[in-house]
């Protein structure tokens, strides 16, 4: 209850809830939350080889475990992506952190494919809820920096999660448990910090009505999203492949069974993406988007050449170049689309952007898992990479034609 309409004598002497942190501190905490959610999402990737050995999983089962996360996240975005526009950002963030902590606990005790899938589903729902709420909250508190932060924080998170998990997998006695024990502690601390977050959104009625499958794009942003979508599809298709089957490809190409090989491959993609975003983040969004498509096309082409020639060094070099396209393509799309939404439309539009992204990440990954079981990982990589090259070329051609038409 607020005291705004109460007489002074009726107002309580003290506010029972702890004081909220300031806007700057809140932005820092929310960025840490975004990084942590995506670090947790990539943490299982270097562990897949361990799960395959211990639980006798096939390549297809591995991609099902991976895709369960992406599809659950997608469902969360579709159903509850706009919930923070009604209940407020902080309430949704608190719920997402609680669910994510539960997912980490299930991961820590998992002993079967079914339990891994269950943990991934919980994690996907939590991350989907958090992605929309945190992205919108950052746009509320720091509108100028939000597009950059919302595009680079997930990339940094995936890099940290993959490499940290790989390091533990290579040295810890029980990495499949220890990785998630650490993450449980991280999310418990973030849950406490979330209690002190300020509320940055004006609550609106209609929360229950918003809990339905819907994709909303404000009229002002529709043309921009149509232009950006091919790039989003291409960057997340290659991201999904690297995050699900990348470690297997790295082991075959290098002949090494070390989990660090897969961790370094994911790190090569994501870290170069983060560096590229910071380097080109202030350039016009259209140029960043075009540059991202070009870098992705070039990097994937080099990667495929390395797979055919059996050159591990060239493989990592190609992934680094593709990573630059991954980061700038995603950031260029975010900067092109998100500024066109009103404050009350931000969470819904951001959810739509992520729906496109995670569909592009999950569907090709499932298909790649099936193909890898039949054709092998290297031929599958060539097929997936070829599709990404075609998408990148089409997107690049479309954007260049639009740029000429607008001159």
C-alpha positions as CSV (number, residue, x, y, z in Angstrom):
1,X,0.0,0.0,0.0
2,X,1.3,3.5,-0.8
3,X,1.0,6.4,1.6
4,X,0.3,9.0,-1.1
5,X,-3.4,9.4,-0.3
6,X,-3.2,8.8,3.5
7,X,-3.3,11.5,6.1
8,X,0.0,12.0,7.8
9,X,-1.1,10.5,11.0
10,X,-2.0,7.3,9.1
11,X,1.3,7.0,7.3
12,X,3.8,4.4,8.7
13,X,6.9,5.9,10.3
14,X,9.2,3.6,8.3
15,X,9.1,1.8,5.0
16,X,9.2,-1.9,5.8
17,X,11.1,-2.9,2.6
18,X,14.8,-2.1,2.1
19,X,15.7,1.0,0.2
20,X,16.0,0.7,-3.5
21,X,19.4,1.1,-5.2
22,X,20.0,4.0,-7.6
23,X,19.6,3.9,-11.3
24,X,23.3,3.5,-12.1
25,X,23.7,0.7,-9.6
26,X,20.6,-1.0,-10.9
27,X,21.9,-0.9,-14.5
28,X,25.2,-2.6,-13.3
29,X,23.3,-5.3,-11.4
30,X,20.9,-5.9,-14.4
31,X,23.9,-6.2,-16.7
32,X,25.4,-8.8,-14.4
33,X,22.1,-10.7,-14.3
34,X,22.0,-10.7,-18.1
35,X,25.6,-12.0,-18.3
36,X,24.9,-14.6,-15.7
37,X,21.7,-16.0,-17.4
38,X,23.6,-16.4,-20.7
39,X,26.7,-17.8,-19.0
40,X,24.5,-20.5,-17.4
41,X,22.9,-21.2,-20.8
42,X,26.3,-22.0,-22.4
43,X,27.8,-23.8,-19.3
44,X,26.4,-27.2,-20.4
45,X,28.1,-27.1,-23.8
46,X,31.6,-28.2,-22.8
47,X,30.0,-30.9,-20.6
48,X,28.1,-32.6,-23.4
49,X,31.0,-35.0,-24.0
50,X,31.0,-36.0,-20.4
51,X,27.2,-36.5,-20.5
52,X,27.6,-38.5,-23.7
53,X,30.2,-40.8,-22.0
54,X,28.5,-41.2,-18.7
55,X,24.9,-41.3,-19.8
56,X,25.5,-42.9,-23.3
57,X,23.8,-40.1,-25.2
58,X,23.8,-39.9,-29.0
59,X,24.5,-36.7,-31.0
60,X,20.8,-36.3,-31.6
61,X,20.0,-36.6,-27.9
62,X,22.6,-33.9,-27.2
63,X,20.9,-31.5,-29.7
64,X,17.5,-32.4,-28.1
65,X,18.9,-31.3,-24.7
66,X,20.2,-28.1,-26.2
67,X,17.0,-27.4,-28.2
68,X,14.8,-28.0,-25.1
69,X,16.3,-24.9,-23.7
70,X,15.8,-22.8,-26.8
71,X,12.2,-24.0,-27.4
72,X,11.3,-23.4,-23.7
73,X,12.8,-20.0,-23.9
74,X,10.9,-19.3,-27.1
75,X,7.6,-20.4,-25.4
76,X,8.3,-18.1,-22.5
77,X,8.9,-15.2,-24.7
78,X,5.7,-15.9,-26.6
79,X,3.6,-16.3,-23.6
80,X,5.1,-14.1,-20.8
81,X,7.4,-11.9,-22.8
82,X,5.2,-8.8,-22.2
83,X,4.4,-9.7,-18.6
84,X,6.8,-7.1,-17.2
85,X,4.9,-4.4,-19.0
86,X,2.0,-5.2,-16.6
87,X,3.5,-6.5,-13.4
88,X,6.6,-4.4,-13.4
89,X,10.2,-5.4,-14.3
90,X,11.4,-6.3,-10.8
91,X,8.6,-8.9,-10.0
92,X,9.3,-10.8,-13.3
93,X,13.1,-10.6,-12.7
94,X,12.7,-12.0,-9.2
95,X,10.6,-14.9,-10.5
96,X,13.1,-15.6,-13.3
97,X,16.0,-15.7,-10.8
98,X,14.1,-18.1,-8.5
99,X,13.3,-20.5,-11.4
100,X,16.9,-20.3,-12.7
101,X,18.2,-21.3,-9.3
102,X,15.9,-24.3,-9.3
103,X,17.2,-25.2,-12.8
104,X,20.8,-25.1,-11.6
105,X,19.9,-27.5,-8.7
106,X,18.3,-30.0,-11.2
107,X,21.4,-29.8,-13.3
108,X,23.7,-30.5,-10.4
109,X,21.9,-33.7,-9.5
110,X,21.0,-34.9,-13.1
111,X,21.7,-38.5,-13.9
112,X,19.7,-39.1,-17.0
113,X,18.8,-37.5,-20.3
114,X,15.3,-36.8,-19.0
115,X,16.6,-34.9,-16.1
116,X,18.9,-32.9,-18.3
117,X,16.0,-32.0,-20.6
118,X,13.9,-31.0,-17.5
119,X,16.7,-28.8,-16.3
120,X,17.0,-27.2,-19.7
121,X,13.3,-26.5,-19.9
122,X,13.3,-24.8,-16.5
123,X,16.3,-22.8,-17.6
124,X,14.7,-21.8,-20.9
125,X,11.6,-20.5,-19.2
126,X,13.6,-18.6,-16.6
127,X,15.9,-17.1,-19.3
128,X,13.0,-16.2,-21.5
129,X,11.3,-14.3,-18.7
130,X,14.5,-12.6,-17.7
131,X,15.5,-11.7,-21.2
132,X,12.4,-9.6,-21.9
133,X,12.2,-8.1,-18.4
134,X,15.9,-7.2,-18.1
135,X,16.2,-5.9,-21.7
136,X,13.2,-3.7,-21.1
137,X,14.4,-2.5,-17.7
138,X,17.8,-1.5,-19.2
139,X,15.9,0.4,-21.9
140,X,14.0,2.2,-19.2
141,X,17.0,3.2,-17.2
142,X,19.6,3.7,-19.9
143,X,17.8,4.1,-23.2
144,X,21.0,5.3,-25.1
145,X,23.1,2.4,-23.9
146,X,20.5,-0.3,-23.9
147,X,20.8,-1.5,-27.5
148,X,24.6,-2.0,-27.0
149,X,24.2,-3.6,-23.6
150,X,21.3,-5.9,-24.7
151,X,23.4,-7.2,-27.6
152,X,26.8,-7.5,-26.0
153,X,25.8,-8.9,-22.5
154,X,24.4,-12.2,-23.9
155,X,27.5,-12.7,-26.0
156,X,29.9,-12.0,-23.1
157,X,27.8,-14.3,-20.9
158,X,28.0,-17.2,-23.4
159,X,31.8,-16.7,-23.7
160,X,32.4,-16.7,-19.9
161,X,30.0,-19.6,-19.3
162,X,31.5,-21.9,-22.0
163,X,35.2,-21.2,-21.1
164,X,34.6,-21.4,-17.4
165,X,32.7,-24.6,-17.7
166,X,35.4,-26.1,-20.0
167,X,38.1,-25.2,-17.5
168,X,36.3,-27.0,-14.7
169,X,35.5,-29.9,-17.0
170,X,39.2,-30.3,-17.7
171,X,40.4,-30.0,-14.0
172,X,37.6,-30.6,-11.5
173,X,36.9,-34.1,-10.2
174,X,33.1,-33.8,-10.7
175,X,32.6,-30.9,-13.2
176,X,29.0,-31.8,-14.1
177,X,28.1,-31.0,-10.5
178,X,30.7,-28.3,-9.5
179,X,29.8,-26.0,-12.4
180,X,26.2,-25.8,-11.3
181,X,27.0,-25.5,-7.6
182,X,29.0,-22.3,-8.5
183,X,26.0,-21.1,-10.6
184,X,23.6,-21.8,-7.7
185,X,25.6,-19.5,-5.5
186,X,25.8,-16.8,-8.2
187,X,22.0,-16.8,-8.8
188,X,21.3,-16.9,-5.0
189,X,23.4,-13.7,-4.6
190,X,21.6,-12.1,-7.6
191,X,18.3,-13.0,-6.1
192,X,19.1,-11.1,-3.0
193,X,20.4,-8.1,-5.1
194,X,17.1,-8.1,-7.1
195,X,15.2,-7.3,-3.9
196,X,16.8,-3.9,-4.0
197,X,16.2,-3.1,-7.6
198,X,14.0,0.0,-8.3
199,X,10.9,-0.4,-10.4
200,X,11.3,1.3,-13.8
201,X,8.0,0.5,-15.4
202,X,4.5,1.8,-14.7
203,X,2.3,-1.1,-14.0
204,X,-0.7,-1.6,-16.3
205,X,-3.8,-3.8,-16.0
206,X,-4.2,-6.8,-18.2
207,X,-1.5,-9.2,-16.9
208,X,-3.7,-12.3,-17.2
209,X,-4.8,-11.3,-20.7
210,X,-1.2,-10.9,-21.7
211,X,-0.5,-14.6,-20.9
212,X,-1.3,-15.8,-24.4
213,X,0.8,-16.7,-27.4
214,X,1.3,-13.4,-29.2
215,X,3.9,-11.8,-31.4
216,X,3.7,-8.0,-31.5
217,X,5.7,-5.6,-33.6
218,X,4.8,-1.9,-33.4
219,X,3.9,-0.5,-36.9
220,X,6.9,1.9,-36.7
221,X,9.3,-1.1,-36.4
222,X,7.9,-3.6,-38.9
223,X,9.9,-2.6,-41.9
224,X,13.1,-2.4,-39.9
225,X,12.5,-5.9,-38.4
226,X,11.8,-7.3,-41.9
227,X,15.2,-6.0,-43.1
228,X,17.0,-7.3,-40.0
229,X,15.4,-10.7,-39.8
230,X,17.6,-12.6,-42.3
231,X,20.7,-11.5,-40.4
232,X,19.2,-12.6,-37.1
233,X,18.3,-16.0,-38.6
234,X,21.8,-16.4,-40.0
235,X,23.8,-15.4,-36.9
236,X,21.7,-17.5,-34.5
237,X,21.7,-20.5,-36.8
238,X,25.5,-20.6,-36.7
239,X,25.4,-19.8,-33.0
240,X,23.1,-22.7,-32.3
241,X,25.3,-25.1,-34.2
242,X,28.5,-24.0,-32.4
243,X,26.8,-24.2,-29.0
244,X,25.3,-27.6,-29.6
245,X,27.7,-29.5,-31.9
246,X,30.7,-27.2,-32.0
247,X,32.7,-29.2,-29.3
248,X,32.2,-32.4,-31.3
249,X,33.4,-30.8,-34.5
250,X,36.4,-29.4,-32.6
251,X,37.3,-32.8,-31.2
252,X,37.1,-34.5,-34.6
253,X,39.2,-31.7,-36.3
254,X,41.9,-31.5,-33.6
255,X,42.0,-35.1,-32.5
256,X,41.9,-33.9,-28.9
257,X,39.4,-35.2,-26.3
258,X,40.0,-32.3,-23.9
259,X,36.8,-30.3,-23.0
260,X,38.9,-27.2,-23.4
261,X,38.9,-27.6,-27.2
262,X,35.1,-27.2,-27.3
263,X,35.2,-24.4,-24.8
264,X,37.8,-22.5,-26.8
265,X,35.7,-22.9,-30.0
266,X,32.6,-21.4,-28.3
267,X,34.8,-18.7,-26.7
268,X,36.3,-17.9,-30.2
269,X,32.8,-17.2,-31.6
270,X,31.4,-15.3,-28.6
271,X,34.5,-13.3,-27.5
272,X,35.2,-12.1,-31.0
273,X,31.6,-11.1,-31.3
274,X,31.8,-9.0,-28.1
275,X,35.0,-7.3,-29.3
276,X,33.4,-6.5,-32.6
277,X,30.4,-5.0,-30.9
278,X,32.6,-2.7,-28.7
279,X,34.7,-1.8,-31.7
280,X,32.0,-0.9,-34.1
281,X,29.1,-0.1,-31.6
282,X,29.1,3.6,-32.3
283,X,28.9,3.4,-36.1
284,X,25.5,3.8,-37.8
285,X,23.3,0.8,-37.3
286,X,22.8,0.1,-41.0
287,X,26.5,-0.1,-41.6
288,X,27.0,-2.4,-38.6
289,X,24.2,-4.7,-39.9
290,X,25.8,-4.8,-43.4
291,X,29.3,-5.4,-41.9
292,X,27.9,-8.2,-39.7
293,X,26.4,-10.0,-42.6
294,X,29.6,-9.7,-44.6
295,X,31.8,-10.9,-41.8
296,X,29.5,-13.9,-41.1
297,X,29.5,-14.9,-44.7
298,X,33.3,-14.7,-44.9
299,X,33.9,-16.4,-41.6
300,X,31.6,-19.3,-42.3
301,X,33.2,-19.8,-45.7
302,X,36.7,-20.0,-44.1
303,X,35.4,-22.4,-41.5
304,X,33.9,-24.7,-44.1
305,X,37.2,-24.6,-46.0
306,X,39.0,-25.6,-42.9
307,X,36.6,-28.6,-42.3
308,X,37.1,-29.8,-45.8
309,X,40.9,-29.4,-45.6
310,X,41.2,-30.7,-42.1
311,X,43.0,-27.6,-40.8
312,X,42.2,-27.0,-37.1
313,X,44.0,-23.6,-36.9
314,X,42.0,-22.4,-39.9
315,X,38.8,-23.7,-38.3
316,X,39.3,-21.5,-35.3
317,X,40.3,-18.5,-37.4
318,X,37.1,-18.9,-39.4
319,X,35.0,-19.1,-36.2
320,X,36.7,-15.9,-35.0
321,X,35.7,-14.0,-38.2
322,X,32.2,-15.5,-38.0
323,X,32.0,-14.5,-34.4
324,X,32.6,-10.9,-35.4
325,X,29.6,-11.2,-37.8
326,X,27.6,-12.9,-35.0
327,X,28.1,-10.0,-32.6
328,X,27.8,-7.1,-35.1
329,X,24.9,-8.7,-36.9
330,X,22.9,-9.1,-33.7
331,X,23.8,-5.7,-32.4
332,X,23.1,-4.0,-35.7
333,X,19.7,-5.6,-35.8
334,X,18.9,-4.6,-32.2
335,X,20.0,-1.0,-32.9
336,X,18.0,-0.9,-36.0
337,X,14.8,-2.2,-34.5
338,X,14.5,-1.4,-30.7
339,X,14.7,2.5,-30.9
340,X,11.5,2.4,-32.9
341,X,9.4,1.1,-30.0
342,X,7.6,3.2,-27.4
343,X,8.3,2.5,-23.7
344,X,5.2,0.5,-23.3
345,X,6.1,-1.6,-26.4
346,X,9.7,-2.4,-25.5
347,X,9.3,-5.8,-23.8
348,X,6.9,-7.0,-26.5
349,X,9.1,-6.0,-29.3
350,X,12.2,-7.4,-27.6
351,X,10.4,-10.7,-27.1
352,X,9.6,-10.8,-30.8
353,X,13.3,-10.2,-31.8
354,X,14.3,-13.0,-29.5
355,X,11.6,-15.3,-30.8
356,X,13.1,-15.0,-34.3
357,X,16.6,-15.5,-32.9
358,X,15.8,-18.6,-30.8
359,X,13.8,-20.3,-33.5
360,X,16.8,-19.8,-35.8
361,X,19.0,-21.2,-33.1
362,X,16.9,-24.3,-32.1
363,X,15.4,-25.6,-35.3
364,X,18.7,-25.9,-37.3
365,X,20.4,-27.4,-34.2
366,X,17.8,-30.2,-34.0
367,X,18.1,-30.8,-37.8
368,X,21.9,-30.8,-37.4
369,X,21.7,-33.4,-34.7
370,X,19.7,-35.7,-36.9
371,X,22.1,-35.2,-39.8
372,X,25.1,-35.7,-37.6
373,X,23.8,-39.1,-36.5
374,X,23.4,-40.2,-40.1
375,X,26.2,-38.3,-42.0
376,X,28.7,-37.4,-39.4
377,X,29.6,-34.1,-37.8
378,X,31.9,-32.8,-40.6
379,X,29.4,-33.2,-43.5
380,X,26.7,-31.8,-41.2
381,X,28.9,-28.7,-40.6
382,X,29.3,-28.2,-44.3
383,X,25.5,-28.4,-44.9
384,X,24.7,-26.0,-42.1
385,X,27.5,-23.6,-43.0
386,X,26.3,-23.6,-46.6
387,X,22.8,-22.6,-45.6
388,X,24.2,-19.8,-43.4
389,X,26.3,-18.5,-46.3
390,X,23.3,-18.4,-48.6
391,X,21.2,-16.6,-45.9
392,X,24.0,-14.1,-45.3
393,X,24.4,-13.4,-49.0
394,X,20.7,-12.9,-49.4
395,X,20.5,-10.5,-46.4
396,X,23.6,-8.6,-47.6
397,X,22.2,-8.2,-51.1
398,X,18.8,-7.0,-49.7
399,X,20.4,-4.5,-47.4
400,X,22.7,-3.1,-50.1
401,X,19.7,-2.7,-52.5
402,X,17.7,-0.9,-49.8
403,X,20.6,1.4,-49.1
404,X,20.9,2.4,-52.7
405,X,17.1,2.9,-53.0
406,X,17.2,5.3,-50.0
407,X,20.0,7.5,-51.4
